[in-house]
Amino acid sequence: MFANERYGTRVPSQRENRVIELVAQGLKNRDVADAIGTTEHVVKNYLRVIYDKLGLWNRVELALWYESRRQQPQLPS
């Protein structure tokens, strides 16, 4: 398996990206829920879907995935 095959190929939605960003900042589920105006239970569901989409297992992997994407140079449009 090559390094770029490590993660799933499905793309998170805009709302899922917001959850990813908040989790990567170190917020707990309750804080993420407050920030996006929902419940902690809904955040847990978002995380399950996100982990499945990206082929990840936990918050640490999610934060590393997020940081690796932030550091990639953006291609001109």
C-alpha positions in Angstrom: 0.0 0.0 0.0 1.3 3.4 -1.0 1.2 6.4 1.4 -1.5 8.2 -0.7 -3.7 5.0 -0.5 -3.8 5.2 3.3 -7.0 7.3 3.4 -10.4 6.8 1.9 -11.2 8.6 -1.3 -14.6 10.1 -0.4 -14.8 13.8 0.2 -16.3 15.3 3.4 -19.2 17.7 3.1 -18.9 21.3 4.1 -20.5 20.6 7.5 -18.2 17.6 8.0 -15.2 19.8 7.1 -16.3 22.2 9.9 -16.5 19.3 12.4 -13.0 18.1 11.3 -11.6 21.6 11.7 -13.0 21.9 15.2 -11.8 18.4 16.3 -8.4 19.1 14.9 -8.2 22.3 17.1 -8.7 20.0 20.1 -12.3 20.7 20.9 -14.3 18.0 22.7 -17.6 16.7 21.2 -19.6 18.9 23.5 -17.7 22.0 22.4 -18.0 21.1 18.7 -21.7 20.7 19.2 -22.0 24.1 20.8 -19.9 25.7 18.0 -22.1 24.3 15.2 -25.4 24.5 17.0 -26.3 20.8 17.5 -26.1 18.1 20.0 -23.1 16.0 21.2 -24.9 12.9 19.8 -25.1 14.4 16.3 -21.4 15.2 16.5 -20.6 11.6 17.4 -22.6 10.5 14.3 -20.7 13.0 12.1 -17.4 11.6 13.4 -18.5 8.0 12.6 -19.3 9.0 9.1 -16.2 11.1 8.7 -14.0 8.2 9.9 -15.7 5.9 7.5 -15.3 8.3 4.6 -11.7 8.9 5.2 -10.6 5.5 6.3 -9.6 6.7 9.8 -10.0 5.2 13.2 -9.8 8.1 15.7 -9.5 11.8 16.5 -5.7 11.7 16.4 -5.7 10.3 12.9 -8.3 12.8 11.9 -6.2 15.7 13.2 -3.2 14.4 11.4 -5.2 14.1 8.2 -6.5 17.6 8.6 -3.0 19.1 9.2 -1.6 17.2 6.2 -4.3 18.7 3.9 -3.7 22.2 5.3 0.0 22.0 4.5 -0.4 21.0 0.9 0.1 23.9 -1.6 -3.1 25.0 -3.2 -3.2 24.8 -7.0 -4.2 27.9 -8.9 -7.7 28.0 -10.2 
